[in-house]
Amino acid sequence: MNQGRRRVLGAAMGGVIGAGLGRARMARAEAARVGAAGNSFGGALTMATGEPGGGFAEYGPEWGQRVAQAAHVTLSYRVSGGSAANILLVEQGAAQLGLTTMAVAAQAWQGDATWTGRVKLRGFRALFPIYQASWQVIAPRGGRIRRLEDLAGAVVGVGPAGGASAVLTAPLLGAVGIAPRLTIAGLYAEQIELMRQGRVGACAFLGITPLPALVAAAHRGGFNLLGIDRRQQDAMRRRVVGTAATMIPQASLPGQGIGVATIGSGAIAIGRADLPDALVARLTAAALDHRIVLRGALPDTDWISDDDPVAIHPGAVAGLRRHGFAAPARLIGRELVRS
């Protein structure tokens, strides 16, 4: 790996999940030398997950238990901000497994986002789908923010730094011409409390439907979900690769009387490109054979399409196809796809 790439990744890691991780030793080799490192992991792996109140914090340990039993490996967990932070951890070799969303993975693969340092991050591969994540935007009941357009000029909490909403909210809102005054990152529960205090105008979190932190907060009441109309969904989908129109079903949250239209992105598991095929096959089987599903959110069999930019780890293919999940031939490979 050239020194310029090392510097960019270190800077990106520092900006997203802390300067300490930005100085972490780059353990991943270039794709041309991936095979030589493939058997170096032994029986211990680290999985990057997410902050409490989000879906990754629950799914990661659930999957890990199945992995420990079925794949005969030992897992440790690294709590991070979420999707973008997890890709950086895997990219730098600080974790071998992680959880992310397809939209954030596409940004990494294309290298077209600020958090990537405008560098293509391709040291990871998609393993399998987890669930459909949705963008859940809330505002105080009875306040001035009643529609998505009202977020213009507002302070918006976007969840943990390095999470999906932290890196996707600006482009999603920008796609429909909405510019908040400020977006701030922080823990889910803390940001909801800041909203209750009037210090944050609204919160926009992207995660499992419903987000555990919102379920807990809904028991206290006092906020509404903001919907997205068809025109806005279409504009966001065109602007942000890896997103799709979706719904927050009726009664997802306590007191929610109707379904709410929004935008979403598939949550996926990822692994280092240089993980051995046989190991990845066991990891994938440990998840799909047990069909770990949080709160009944079934993953889409068309979780990835031939047009998506993110490659699939070849070790995951047999398990994906056995369970009816898409694995387009163009996306299967260990080598980096040059573009």
VENLIN-V716634 format. One record per pair of residues at least 12 apart in sequence whose C-alpha atoms are under 10 Angstrom apart, sorted by sequence separation. I is the first residue (numbers start at 1). J is the second residue. D is the distance in whole Angstrom. If there is no record, write none. Layout:
i = (I;I)
j = (J;J)
d = (D;D)
This chain:
i = (9;10;11;48;49;64;86;87;107;108;109;110;139;157;158;170;191;192;233;247;248;249;271;317;9;10;47;64;85;86;87;107;108;109;156;170;191;232;233;247;248;314;8;9;10;47;61;85;86;87;106;107;108;109;169;246;247;248;313;7;9;10;61;83;84;85;106;108;109;188;230;246;247;248;269;312;314;317;6;7;10;61;78;82;83;84;105;108;109;184;188;229;245;246;247;248;311;312;316;317;6;9;47;60;78;82;83;84;87;91;105;139;166;183;188;228;245;246;247;311;312;314;315;46;60;77;80;82;83;87;138;166;167;182;185;228;244;245;246;269;311;312;313;314;315;6;45;60;76;78;82;83;84;86;105;137;138;166;182;183;184;228;244;245;246;301;311;312;313;314;315;6;57;77;78;83;84;88;105;137;165;166;183;227;243;244;245;301;306;308;311;312;313;314;57;75;77;83;84;87;105;137;152;180;183;192;202;204;227;243;244;304;305;306;307;309;310;311;312;313;57;75;83;151;163;192;202;203;204;242;243;244;301;302;303;304;305;306;308;309;310;311;312;313;56;57;84;161;162;163;188;189;190;202;225;242;243;301;302;303;304;305;306;307;308;311;44;56;84;102;149;156;159;160;161;162;188;189;193;202;241;242;300;301;302;303;304;306;307;311;1;43;56;57;148;152;153;154;155;156;157;158;159;160;161;188;189;192;240;300;301;302;305;306;311;1;56;98;100;152;153;154;155;156;157;158;159;160;161;187;188;196;237;299;300;301;305;311;1;50;51;52;54;55;56;88;97;99;102;149;151;152;153;154;155;156;157;158;159;160;189;196;236;237;304;310;1;2;43;44;45;46;47;48;49;50;51;52;54;88;96;97;98;99;101;148;149;150;151;152;153;154;155;156;157;158;159;160;189;195;225;233;236;237;309;1;43;44;45;46;47;48;49;50;51;52;87;92;98;100;101;135;136;149;150;151;152;153;154;155;156;157;158;159;188;233;234;1;43;44;45;46;47;48;49;50;51;85;91;93;97;99;100;101;102;135;148;149;150;151;152;157;158;159;232;233;289;42;43;44;45;46;47;48;49;50;51;84;90;91;92;93;99;101;102;133;134;149;151;157;159;160;192;224;225;229;230;232;233;268;284;285;288;41;42;43;44;45;46;47;48;49;50;84;91;92;101;159;221;224;227;228;229;230;267;281;283;284;287;288;291;48;49;50;88;90;91;135;157;158;159;221;227;228;229;230;266;280;281;282;283;284;285;286;289;48;49;87;90;135;157;219;220;221;225;226;227;228;229;266;280;281;282;284;285;288;289;48;50;87;88;90;156;157;169;218;219;225;226;227;228;268;280;281;284;285;288;49;50;87;88;168;169;217;218;219;225;226;227;266;267;268;277;278;279;280;281;283;284;48;49;60;87;135;157;168;169;215;216;217;218;225;266;276;277;278;279;280;281;282;285;288;48;60;87;157;165;166;168;209;210;214;215;216;218;265;266;273;275;276;277;278;281;285;47;48;60;156;165;166;209;210;214;215;273;274;275;276;277;280;281;48;59;155;165;166;209;214;273;275;277;48;164;165;210;211;212;271;272;273;47;48;56;57;157;163;164;165;210;211;270;271;273;46;47;56;155;156;157;163;164;209;210;252;270;46;55;56;155;156;157;158;159;163;209;155;156;157;158;159;160;48;49;154;155;156;157;158;159;46;47;48;115;154;155;156;157;158;159;46;47;48;49;50;153;154;155;156;157;158;45;46;47;48;49;50;45;46;47;48;49;50;151;45;46;47;48;49;150;151;44;45;46;47;48;115;140;150;151;114;139;113;138;41;113;140;141;143;176;177;209;139;140;145;176;208;138;139;140;144;145;175;176;206;207;208;277;113;140;143;175;176;177;206;207;208;276;104;105;143;173;175;176;206;207;208;275;104;107;140;172;175;176;207;273;274;103;104;107;139;140;172;174;175;242;273;274;28;29;101;102;139;140;173;174;175;242;272;273;17;26;27;28;29;100;101;104;138;139;140;172;173;175;176;242;273;16;17;21;27;28;29;100;103;104;138;139;172;175;16;17;24;26;27;28;103;137;138;139;171;172;174;175;242;22;26;27;28;137;138;172;241;242;17;18;21;22;25;26;27;63;136;137;138;172;241;242;16;17;21;24;25;26;27;28;136;137;171;172;241;242;16;17;23;24;25;135;136;137;171;15;22;24;135;136;13;14;17;21;59;134;135;136;172;12;13;16;17;59;133;134;135;136;168;12;13;21;133;134;135;136;13;56;88;133;134;135;136;13;85;87;132;133;134;135;136;12;13;55;85;86;131;132;133;134;135;138;82;83;84;85;86;131;132;133;134;147;148;149;10;55;81;82;83;84;85;130;131;133;136;146;147;148;9;13;81;82;83;84;85;143;145;146;147;148;149;9;80;81;82;83;84;141;142;143;146;147;148;80;81;82;83;84;140;141;142;143;145;146;147;148;9;10;80;81;82;83;84;140;141;142;147;9;80;81;82;83;84;139;140;141;212;82;83;84;138;139;140;141;148;210;211;81;138;139;140;209;210;6;137;138;139;208;209;137;138;139;208;209;210;137;138;209;34;136;137;138;208;136;137;31;135;136;137;172;30;31;135;30;135;29;28;28;15;16;15;16;14;15;164;12;13;15;12;13;164;11;12;13;81;11;12;54;81;101;9;11;12;53;54;81;101;8;9;10;12;100;8;9;51;52;8;9;51;54;134;7;8;9;50;51;133;134;8;9;134;135;136;5;9;50;51;132;134;135;136;50;133;134;135;5;132;134;5;133;5;83;83;136;82;136;137;135;136;134;135;136;134;135;136;134;135;133;134;135;110;133;134;132;133;134;54;107;132;133;134;53;54;103;106;107;131;132;133;51;52;53;106;107;131;132;133;51;52;53;104;105;106;130;131;132;51;52;103;104;105;106;129;130;131;103;104;129;130;131;102;103;104;128;129;130;102;103;128;129;101;102;103;127;128;129;101;126;127;128;17;18;126;127;128;16;17;18;125;126;127;16;17;125;126;127;15;16;17;124;125;126;15;16;124;125;126;123;124;125;13;59;123;124;125;16;122;123;124;125;16;54;55;56;122;123;124;54;55;56;54;55;127;53;54;55;58;127;54;55;57;128;129;54;55;127;128;54;55;127;128;130;53;54;55;129;130;53;54;128;129;52;53;54;128;52;53;103;104;130;131;53;102;103;104;105;130;131;53;101;102;103;104;105;130;131;101;102;103;130;131;133;100;101;102;105;131;132;100;101;102;131;132;133;100;101;102;130;131;132;99;100;101;130;131;132;99;100;101;129;130;131;98;99;100;129;130;98;99;128;129;132;97;98;99;129;131;97;98;128;129;130;96;97;98;129;96;97;128;129;95;96;128;95;96;96;97;126;93;96;90;91;92;90;91;90;91;87;89;90;97;83;86;87;126;127;128;83;87;125;126;127;128;97;124;125;126;127;124;125;126;127;122;124;125;126;127;128;122;124;125;127;128;126;127;125;128;129;127;128;127;129;128;129;128;109;110;128;109;110;127;102;108;109;102;106;107;108;109;105;106;107;105;106;103;105;106;126;63;73;102;105;125;126;71;72;102;103;125;71;102;125;60;71;73;125;71;72;73;124;56;71;72;123;125;55;70;71;123;124;56;70;71;122;123;71;122;67;68;70;71;121;122;67;70;122;66;67;69;70;67;68;120;64;66;67;70;120;49;63;66;67;63;65;66;47;48;64;65;47;63;64;66;47;63;66;62;63;66;63;109;63;109;63;110;62;63;62;62;41;59;38;40;41;59;38;39;40;41;59;38;39;40;43;58;37;38;39;34;35;36;37;38;39;41;56;34;35;37;38;55;34;35;39;55;33;34;35;38;31;34;30;31;28;29;30;28;29;28;35;34;35;34;32;33;31;32;31;32;30;31;30;31)
j = (21;22;23;60;61;76;98;99;119;120;121;122;151;169;170;182;203;204;245;259;260;261;283;329;22;23;60;77;98;99;100;120;121;122;169;183;204;245;246;260;261;327;22;23;24;61;75;99;100;101;120;121;122;123;183;260;261;262;327;22;24;25;76;98;99;100;121;123;124;203;245;261;262;263;284;327;329;332;22;23;26;77;94;98;99;100;121;124;125;200;204;245;261;262;263;264;327;328;332;333;23;26;64;77;95;99;100;101;104;108;122;156;183;200;205;245;262;263;264;328;329;331;332;64;78;95;98;100;101;105;156;184;185;200;203;246;262;263;264;287;329;330;331;332;333;25;64;79;95;97;101;102;103;105;124;156;157;185;201;202;203;247;263;264;265;320;330;331;332;333;334;26;77;97;98;103;104;108;125;157;185;186;203;247;263;264;265;321;326;328;331;332;333;334;78;96;98;104;105;108;126;158;173;201;204;213;223;225;248;264;265;325;326;327;328;330;331;332;333;334;79;97;105;173;185;214;224;225;226;264;265;266;323;324;325;326;327;328;330;331;332;333;334;335;79;80;107;184;185;186;211;212;213;225;248;265;266;324;325;326;327;328;329;330;331;334;68;80;108;126;173;180;183;184;185;186;212;213;217;226;265;266;324;325;326;327;328;330;331;335;26;68;81;82;173;177;178;179;180;181;182;183;184;185;186;213;214;217;265;325;326;327;330;331;336;27;82;124;126;178;179;180;181;182;183;184;185;186;187;213;214;222;263;325;326;327;331;337;28;77;78;79;81;82;83;115;124;126;129;176;178;179;180;181;182;183;184;185;186;187;216;223;263;264;331;337;29;30;71;72;73;74;75;76;77;78;79;80;82;116;124;125;126;127;129;176;177;178;179;180;181;182;183;184;185;186;187;188;217;223;253;261;264;265;337;30;72;73;74;75;76;77;78;79;80;81;116;121;127;129;130;164;165;178;179;180;181;182;183;184;185;186;187;188;217;262;263;31;73;74;75;76;77;78;79;80;81;115;121;123;127;129;130;131;132;165;178;179;180;181;182;187;188;189;262;263;319;73;74;75;76;77;78;79;80;81;82;115;121;122;123;124;130;132;133;164;165;180;182;188;190;191;223;255;256;260;261;263;264;299;315;316;319;73;74;75;76;77;78;79;80;81;82;116;123;124;133;191;253;256;259;260;261;262;299;313;315;316;319;320;323;81;82;83;121;123;124;168;190;191;192;254;260;261;262;263;299;313;314;315;316;317;318;319;322;82;83;121;124;169;191;253;254;255;259;260;261;262;263;300;314;315;316;318;319;322;323;83;85;122;123;125;191;192;204;253;254;260;261;262;263;303;315;316;319;320;323;85;86;123;124;204;205;253;254;255;261;262;263;302;303;304;313;314;315;316;317;319;320;85;86;97;124;172;194;205;206;252;253;254;255;262;303;313;314;315;316;317;318;319;322;325;86;98;125;195;203;204;206;247;248;252;253;254;256;303;304;311;313;314;315;316;319;323;86;87;99;195;204;205;248;249;253;254;312;313;314;315;316;319;320;88;99;195;205;206;249;254;313;315;317;89;205;206;251;252;253;312;313;314;89;90;98;99;199;205;206;207;252;253;312;313;315;89;90;99;198;199;200;206;207;252;253;295;313;90;99;100;199;200;201;202;203;207;253;200;201;202;203;204;205;94;95;200;201;202;203;204;205;93;94;95;162;201;202;203;204;205;206;94;95;96;97;98;201;202;203;204;205;206;94;95;96;97;98;99;95;96;97;98;99;100;201;96;97;98;99;100;201;202;96;97;98;99;100;167;192;202;203;167;192;167;192;96;168;195;196;198;231;232;264;195;196;201;232;264;195;196;197;201;202;232;233;263;264;265;334;171;198;201;233;234;235;264;265;266;334;163;164;202;232;234;235;265;266;267;334;164;167;200;232;235;236;267;333;334;164;165;168;200;201;233;235;236;303;334;335;90;91;163;164;201;202;235;236;237;304;334;335;80;89;90;91;92;163;164;167;201;202;203;235;236;238;239;305;336;80;81;85;91;92;93;164;167;168;202;203;236;239;81;82;89;91;92;93;168;202;203;204;236;237;239;240;307;88;92;93;94;203;204;238;307;308;84;85;88;89;92;93;94;130;203;204;205;239;308;309;84;85;89;92;93;94;95;96;204;205;239;240;309;310;85;86;92;93;94;204;205;206;240;85;92;94;205;206;84;85;88;92;130;205;206;207;243;84;85;88;89;131;205;206;207;208;240;85;86;94;206;207;208;209;87;130;162;207;208;209;210;88;160;162;207;208;209;210;211;88;89;131;161;162;207;208;209;210;211;214;159;160;161;162;163;208;209;210;211;224;225;226;88;133;159;160;161;162;163;208;209;211;214;224;225;226;88;92;160;161;162;163;164;222;224;225;226;227;228;89;160;161;162;163;164;221;222;223;226;227;228;161;162;163;164;165;221;222;223;224;226;227;228;229;91;92;162;163;164;165;166;222;223;224;229;92;163;164;165;166;167;222;223;224;295;166;167;168;222;223;224;225;232;294;295;166;223;224;225;294;295;92;223;224;225;294;295;224;225;226;295;296;297;225;226;297;123;225;226;227;297;226;227;122;226;227;228;263;122;123;227;123;228;123;123;124;114;115;115;116;115;116;265;114;115;117;115;116;267;115;116;117;185;116;117;159;186;206;115;117;118;159;160;187;207;115;116;117;119;207;116;117;159;160;117;118;160;163;243;117;118;119;160;161;243;244;119;120;245;246;247;117;121;162;163;244;246;247;248;163;246;247;248;119;246;248;120;248;121;206;207;260;207;261;262;261;262;261;262;263;262;263;264;263;264;263;264;265;241;264;265;264;265;266;187;240;265;266;267;187;188;237;240;241;265;266;267;186;187;188;241;242;266;267;268;187;188;189;240;241;242;266;267;268;188;189;240;241;242;243;266;267;268;241;242;267;268;269;241;242;243;267;268;269;242;243;268;269;242;243;244;268;269;270;243;268;269;270;160;161;269;270;271;160;161;162;269;270;271;161;162;270;271;272;161;162;163;270;271;272;162;163;271;272;273;271;272;273;162;208;272;273;274;166;272;273;274;275;167;205;206;207;273;274;275;206;207;208;207;208;280;207;208;209;212;281;209;210;212;283;284;210;211;283;284;211;212;284;285;287;211;212;213;287;288;212;213;287;288;212;213;214;288;213;214;264;265;291;292;215;264;265;266;267;292;293;216;264;265;266;267;268;293;294;265;266;267;294;295;297;265;266;267;270;296;297;266;267;268;297;298;299;267;268;269;297;298;299;267;268;269;298;299;300;268;269;270;298;299;300;268;269;270;299;300;269;270;299;300;303;269;270;271;301;303;270;271;301;302;303;270;271;272;303;271;272;303;304;271;272;304;272;273;274;275;304;272;275;270;271;272;271;272;272;273;270;272;273;280;267;270;271;310;311;312;268;272;310;311;312;313;283;310;311;312;313;311;312;313;314;310;312;313;314;315;316;311;313;314;316;317;316;317;316;319;320;319;320;320;325;325;326;326;308;309;327;309;310;327;303;309;310;304;308;309;310;311;308;309;310;309;310;308;310;311;331;269;279;308;311;331;332;278;279;309;310;332;279;310;333;269;280;282;334;281;282;283;334;267;282;283;334;336;267;282;283;335;336;269;283;284;335;336;285;336;282;283;285;286;336;337;283;286;338;283;284;286;287;285;286;338;283;285;286;289;339;269;283;286;287;284;286;287;269;270;286;287;270;286;287;289;271;287;290;287;288;292;290;336;291;337;292;339;292;293;293;294;274;292;272;274;275;293;273;274;275;276;294;274;275;276;279;294;274;275;276;272;273;274;275;276;277;279;294;273;274;276;277;294;274;275;279;295;274;275;276;279;273;276;273;274;272;273;274;273;274;274;334;334;335;335;334;335;334;335;335;336;335;336;336;337)
d = (10;4;8;8;8;8;6;8;10;6;5;9;9;10;9;10;7;10;6;7;5;8;10;9;7;6;7;9;9;6;7;8;5;6;9;8;10;10;9;6;6;9;9;9;8;9;9;10;7;10;10;9;7;9;8;9;5;7;10;9;10;9;9;8;9;9;10;10;9;9;8;6;6;9;9;7;10;8;10;9;9;8;9;9;6;7;9;10;10;9;10;10;8;5;8;10;10;9;9;10;10;9;8;8;8;7;4;9;9;10;9;9;8;9;8;9;6;5;8;9;9;9;9;10;10;9;10;7;6;7;10;8;10;10;10;10;9;5;6;10;10;9;9;6;9;9;10;10;9;10;9;9;10;10;9;9;10;7;10;10;9;10;6;6;9;9;8;6;6;6;9;7;10;9;9;9;6;9;9;10;9;9;9;9;7;5;9;10;9;10;5;5;6;7;10;10;9;7;8;8;9;9;9;10;9;9;9;10;9;5;6;9;7;8;9;10;7;6;6;6;8;10;8;9;9;8;10;10;10;9;5;9;9;9;7;6;8;6;10;8;9;7;8;10;9;9;9;8;9;10;9;10;10;10;9;6;8;6;6;7;7;7;8;9;8;8;10;10;8;9;9;7;10;9;5;10;9;6;9;10;9;8;10;4;6;9;8;7;9;9;9;10;10;9;9;9;8;8;6;8;9;6;8;5;6;6;8;8;10;8;6;9;10;7;8;10;7;9;9;5;6;5;6;6;6;6;5;5;8;10;8;8;8;9;9;10;9;8;8;9;10;9;10;10;9;9;9;10;9;9;7;5;4;5;5;5;5;5;5;5;9;9;8;9;9;9;7;9;9;9;7;8;7;9;7;8;6;10;9;8;9;10;10;10;9;10;9;9;7;5;4;7;6;6;6;7;6;7;8;9;10;9;10;10;9;6;7;6;6;6;6;6;6;5;6;10;10;10;10;10;9;9;9;6;10;6;7;8;8;7;9;7;9;5;10;7;9;9;5;5;5;5;5;5;5;5;6;9;7;9;9;10;9;9;10;8;8;9;9;8;10;9;8;9;9;6;9;8;6;6;6;6;6;6;6;5;7;8;10;8;8;10;9;9;10;10;10;10;10;9;9;9;10;10;9;10;8;9;9;9;8;8;7;10;9;8;8;9;7;9;6;8;5;9;5;10;8;7;10;8;9;8;7;9;8;9;9;6;10;8;10;9;6;8;8;7;6;10;10;8;9;8;5;5;8;10;8;8;9;9;8;9;9;10;10;8;8;8;7;9;6;9;9;8;10;7;5;5;10;8;8;5;8;9;6;9;8;9;9;9;9;10;9;8;7;6;6;7;8;6;8;9;5;5;6;8;7;9;8;9;9;10;9;9;6;8;10;8;9;10;9;10;8;10;7;6;8;10;8;8;7;10;7;10;9;10;9;8;9;9;8;10;7;9;6;6;9;9;7;9;10;10;5;8;10;8;10;9;9;9;8;10;6;9;9;9;9;9;9;9;4;9;7;9;9;9;8;9;7;8;7;9;7;7;9;9;10;7;7;10;9;10;9;9;5;9;8;9;7;9;10;7;8;5;10;9;9;9;9;9;9;8;9;10;10;9;6;8;6;9;9;8;10;10;9;7;10;10;7;8;8;7;7;10;9;9;10;8;8;6;8;9;8;9;9;5;6;6;6;7;9;9;10;8;5;5;4;5;6;10;9;6;8;6;7;5;6;6;8;8;6;8;9;9;9;8;9;7;8;8;10;5;6;6;6;8;7;6;4;5;6;9;8;6;6;5;7;9;10;8;10;7;8;8;9;7;10;10;10;9;9;8;9;9;10;7;10;10;9;10;10;8;7;7;6;10;9;9;10;9;8;8;9;9;8;10;9;10;9;9;9;9;10;8;9;9;10;9;10;10;9;9;6;8;9;8;9;6;10;10;9;6;7;8;9;7;8;9;10;9;8;9;9;5;10;6;9;9;10;9;10;7;7;10;8;9;9;10;8;7;10;10;7;10;9;7;8;9;5;9;8;8;8;9;10;9;10;7;10;9;6;9;8;10;8;6;7;5;6;8;10;9;8;6;6;8;7;5;9;8;8;9;8;10;9;5;5;9;6;6;10;10;7;9;10;9;9;7;6;8;10;8;4;9;7;8;9;8;6;8;7;8;8;10;10;6;6;7;7;9;10;6;9;10;9;8;7;5;8;7;10;9;7;6;6;9;10;9;9;8;8;4;8;10;10;7;9;9;10;10;5;7;9;8;9;10;8;6;6;9;8;10;10;9;5;6;9;8;6;10;9;8;5;6;10;8;8;8;9;8;8;9;7;6;8;10;9;9;10;9;5;9;7;8;9;9;10;10;10;9;9;8;7;10;5;7;10;9;9;9;8;9;6;8;9;5;8;6;6;9;10;9;9;6;7;10;10;8;5;6;5;6;9;8;9;7;7;7;9;5;4;5;10;9;5;8;10;9;9;8;9;8;9;7;5;7;9;9;6;4;9;10;8;8;9;9;9;8;9;4;6;10;9;9;10;10;5;6;9;9;10;10;9;6;6;9;9;8;9;10;5;7;8;8;8;5;7;9;9;9;6;6;7;9;7;6;9;8;8;8;9;10;9;10;9;10;8;10;8;10;8;7;10;10;7;7;9;10;10;9;8;8;10;6;8;10;9;6;9;9;9;6;9;9;9;9;8;9;10;10;9;9;10;7;9;10;10;8;7;9;10;6;10;7;10;9;10;8;8;9;10;10;9;7;10;9;9;10;9;9;9;9;10;7;9;8;8;9;8;9;8;9;7;9;10;10;10;10;9;10;10;9;10;7;10;6;9;7;6;9;6;6;9;4;8;10;5;6;7;5;8;10;9;6;6;9;8;8;10;9;8;9;4;6;10;8;6;7;9;6;6;10;7;8;7;9;9;7;7;5;9;8;9;7;9;8;10;7;5;7;6;8;6;5;10;8;4;10;9;4;7;5;6;6;6;8;8;10;7;6;9;9;7;5;8;9;9;6;5;10;10;7;10;9;5;7;6;6;6;7;10;9;5;10;6;6;9;9;9;6;6;9;9;4;5;9;10;6;5;9;9;9;5;8;9;10;9;10;8;8;8;9;9;6;8;7;5;8;10;7;8;9;9;10;9;10;10;10;9;6;9;7;6;7;7;10;9;7;6;9;10;9;5;7;9;9;8;4;9;8;8;8;9;9;9;10;9;10;6;10;10;8;7;9;9;6;8;10;9;7;8;6;5;9;9;10;9;10;6;6;9;9;7;9;4;7;6;7;10;6;6;10;9;6;6;7;6;8;8;4;7;6;6;10;9;6;7;9;5;7;6;9;6;6;9;8;9;7;5;9;8;9;6;6;10;9;9;8;4;9;6;6;7;8;9;9;5;9;8;9;9;9;9;8;8;8;9;10;7;7;6;9;8;10;9;10;9;9;9;7;9;8;9;9;7;6;6;9;10;9;6;5;6;8;5;6;9;8;9;5;9;8;7;9;8;9;6;9;8;8;10;9;9;10;7;8;8;8;10;9;10;7;9;7;9;10;9;10;6;8;7;9;9;9;10;6;9;9;6;10;7;10;10;10;9;9;10;10;9;10;10;10;10;9;8;8;9;9;9;10;8;9;9;9;9;9;5;9;9;10;10;7;6;9;10;10;8;9;9;8;8;7;8;9;8;7;10;8;6;6;10;9;9;8;9;9;9;10;9;9;5;10;10;10;9;6;7;10;9;7;10;10;9;10;9;7;9;10;9;6;8;9;10;9;9;10;10;10;7;9;7;10;9;9;10;8;10;9;8;8;9;8;9;9;7;5;7;9;10;8;7;5;6;10;9;8;8;5;10;10;10;7;6;9;9;8;5;9;9;10;9;9;8;10;8;10;10;8;8;10;10;9;9;8;9;8;10;8;10;10;8;7;6;8;9;6;9;10)
